[in-house]
Amino acid sequence: MGMSVGSESTHEDEGMVDINTTPLIDVMLVLLIMLIITIPLQTHSVALDLPQGNPPPSTEVPKVVTLAIDFDNSISWNGEPIGDEGSLLAHFQQAAAEPDQPEMHIHPNRLADYKTVAHVLADAQRLGITKLGIVGQDQFMEGQ
């Protein structure tokens, strides 16, 4: 507790300008101790059965479908032009229905509209295509 016994000034109506920080420090120490007590120790361990060794590489070559979007927003499936959206949806449904889905490699041209690429990606996702990737991104790098 802080007390001031005696004053150097002769005026009695001056207020005390010293701030008593002892109660503040006491409260902060109590809060710190409570925080330390309530944080649980991380001594729990979980036993996991991890695989041993490296699995052999897959000998099967995955089926790959290349879906190209040209600069004029025309779409081709493995080099075969697709005329309308209905045939594209039919191709997607057929690929999604296969037990081992082929990998879809979408190759958009640098000048193709974003709207077209986004529409193709949305259709593929909506129809259940799970193995999907965009390839040929080196054309989008600066300076090329």
N, C-alpha and C positions, 0 to 999 in steps of 0.2 A: 504494500500500500504506500502510496506516495503522500507525504505530508510536507508542508512548508511551515516551519516554526520560525518565525521572525522574518522580517522583511527589511530589505536594504532601503526601501523608500519610506518616506514619512507619511505618505498619504494612505489613509485607511480605505478609501473607496476604490482603489485600483483592484481590478480582478486578477485572479491567478491565471497566468498564461501557459503554465506547464500542463501538458496532457499526460494523464495517468494511463500508461500502456500496459500495466501489469494485468488487469482483467482481460484485455484483448489477447495477450500472449497466453494466459491460462486457458481461455476458450479455444484458441487455435491448437494448443497442445492436446487438449482433450479430444478435439475433432480428429487430429492426426492419429492419436492412439486408437480411437474408434474405427477409423478407416483401415488401419493396419490389422486390427483384429477381425474385421468383417471380410477382408479379402481372403478367399480360400487359397490354401497352398496348392500348387500344381504338382502334387506328388502322385496323382492317380496315373496308372499305366493301363494301356489297353493291349491285350495280347492279340496279335494278328498272325494268321498263317500266311506268310508270304511265299510266293513261288520261288523255287530254287532253280538257278541256271537260266539260260536264254532259250526261249522257244525257237524251234526251227522256223526259218522264213517260209512264207506261203509259196507254194509252187504254182498255184493257180494265178493266171494273169487275169485281172479284172476286165470286164467288158467296159469299153469307154465309148460314150456318145459325145461327139463334138457338135456343139450348137453355136453356129457363127452368126453374129449380127453385123451386117455390113454397114458402110457409111450412109447408104440410102435407106437404112432401117429394114432391109430385107433379111429374112431369117432363113438359114439353111441347117438341115439336120444331117450330119455326116456328109456334107457336101451336096446334099439333095435339097433344092429350094422348096420352101414351104410357102404356099400361096396365101392362105388365110389363117385366121386364129383357130378355127375349128379343127383343122388338120394338126396344128401344133398341140392343141389340147388332147387330141386323140393319141398323138405320139407320147405325150406325157402320161396319159392314163395307161397306155400299153406298157411303158417303162416302169411305172409304179406298181403294176399288177404282177410283174415278174418276181419270182421268189428271191432271186439274187439280183437286186437292183443294179443297173449299170451306173458307172460314174458319169455324171454330167459335167462336161468341161465347156463352160460358156466362154466364148471368145468374142468379146465386143470390139468393134472397130473404134478407133480414137474419135472419129467424127460421128459416131452413132448417137442418137438422142438418148439422154438419160431416161426419159419417160419410157422408151421402148425396152431398154434393158431392165428397168425396175418392173415393168409389166410382165416380162418373161420370167423374172425371178419370183414374182408374186404368184404367177400361175403355177410354176413348178412347186412352190411350197404348198400352195392350196391343194394341189392334186396328190401330195404325198411323196414327192421326190426328196430323199434324205441325203443322198451322196451328190453334193452339188458344189462346184467350185468355179471361180473365175480365173482364167489363164490368159497369158499374153499381156501381162501388166507392164512389161518392159517398154511398151510403146507410149505409156503415159508418163514416163520419167522425164524430168526437165532436161532440156538440151538435145532431145532427139526428135 
